[in-house]
Amino acid sequence: MRSFIDYDIPALAASLGASGLSPSHAVKLLRAYYRSVEAPDLILLKVGARAAAWAESELAPIASRVAARSGSADGTIKLLMELGGGGAVESVLMPSHRPDRAAGCVSSQVGCAMGCDFCASTRGGLDRNLAAREIVEQFLHLKDEAAAAGRRLTSLVFMGMGEPMHNLDNVTAAIRRIADPNLGALGWRQITVSTVGIVPGIDRLADADLNVHLALSLHAPDDATRASLVPANRRYPVDEIMSAARRFAARTGRVSTIEYCMLAGVNDSDEQADRLAELMRGFRAHVNLIPYNAIGAGISGRRYERSSPQRQAAFLSRLRAAGVVAHLRETRGDDVAAACGQLRRALVAPVRIT
């Protein structure tokens, strides 16, 4: 059974027309649906009793539900979504410094196959890709969560569980629904897609011409260090992924973000800061330094620690002295299993690697 999420306006208008109903109801019905995960009162929308009855009988309700909710003292809210298609994923709502706004983070896969050693999402391997519908449902749940907190969801990052470039067809289909002014109405420039550096995916995302932003999870400026943290680096080394990020920026005009998780004694030396600054030379991008959220032992058995505040400050200072636009991300949700994959790992049985 199809859902409202499976339709764009022309497709829903065609289905209404085929059922002897006015195609003009499509816009009202879809706008109402995207306002909330709660079923809209179609009668009050004045689409008529016949159109309302058709929608209620022919279209499936939202299939996911919030199975667990974890709220931090800093206002961060992590949701564990139980999916109608099986499995569970995490979504996060992060309050803005502005009291009326919030940012959301959604997942693109159940589990993850990337094997990044410092990330909890990859512990059980990959179960499956999310359908576009399941991604959009995360967005709707986060909208409701923001509204309940007196805020409005104003930006969204594909930075939760999974590698978006390995599910790019469904990710782009979801983005089109979330950003469309007649559907989710979030706006194209309010969306960022993150990747560990899947070069063909970066190029395909540029080809899709969605006007969204790119975030590259770099985490080390040299191949030897990065390969020990991010196994995908063995296939796509640093120079190749940086070239892909530069191509994306040149073709789209969007400023990319370079994500860099600060790991004590691993990637936080002065020499590595200088090497990162060299990579950024002539590149219109923003480096986002991220304090590490500990997850215990990684897949390799190694336990990582967060770089000290002094080391973080020194690393940031060297980047800025070299002319790099860089910031240190404020830590969020340390008290609520904030690291990606931690809440799911604590509450859901691990999935098998497929």
NORFENPE-V471541 format. One record per run of one state. SS is the DSSP state (H for helix, E for strand, L for the rest). FROM is the first residue (numbers start at 0). LEN is the number of residues. If there is no record, write none. Layout:
ss->SS from->FROM len->LEN
ss->SS from->FROM len->LEN
//
This chain:
ss->L from->0 len->2
ss->E from->2 len->1
ss->H from->3 len->3
ss->L from->6 len->2
ss->H from->8 len->10
ss->L from->18 len->6
ss->H from->24 len->10
ss->L from->34 len->14
ss->H from->48 len->10
ss->L from->58 len->1
ss->E from->59 len->1
ss->L from->60 len->4
ss->E from->64 len->7
ss->L from->71 len->5
ss->E from->76 len->6
ss->L from->82 len->5
ss->E from->87 len->8
ss->L from->95 len->5
ss->E from->100 len->6
ss->L from->106 len->2
ss->E from->108 len->3
ss->L from->111 len->14
ss->E from->125 len->4
ss->L from->129 len->2
ss->H from->131 len->17
ss->L from->148 len->3
ss->E from->151 len->7
ss->L from->158 len->5
ss->H from->163 len->16
ss->L from->179 len->8
ss->H from->187 len->3
ss->E from->190 len->5
ss->L from->195 len->3
ss->H from->198 len->10
ss->L from->208 len->4
ss->E from->212 len->5
ss->L from->217 len->5
ss->H from->222 len->7
ss->L from->229 len->1
ss->H from->230 len->4
ss->L from->234 len->3
ss->H from->237 len->15
ss->L from->252 len->3
ss->E from->255 len->8
ss->L from->263 len->6
ss->H from->269 len->11
ss->L from->280 len->4
ss->E from->284 len->7
ss->L from->291 len->5
ss->E from->296 len->1
ss->L from->297 len->5
ss->E from->302 len->1
ss->L from->303 len->2
ss->E from->305 len->1
ss->L from->306 len->2
ss->H from->308 len->13
ss->L from->321 len->4
ss->E from->325 len->3
ss->L from->328 len->5
ss->H from->333 len->3
ss->L from->336 len->5
ss->H from->341 len->6
ss->L from->347 len->7
//
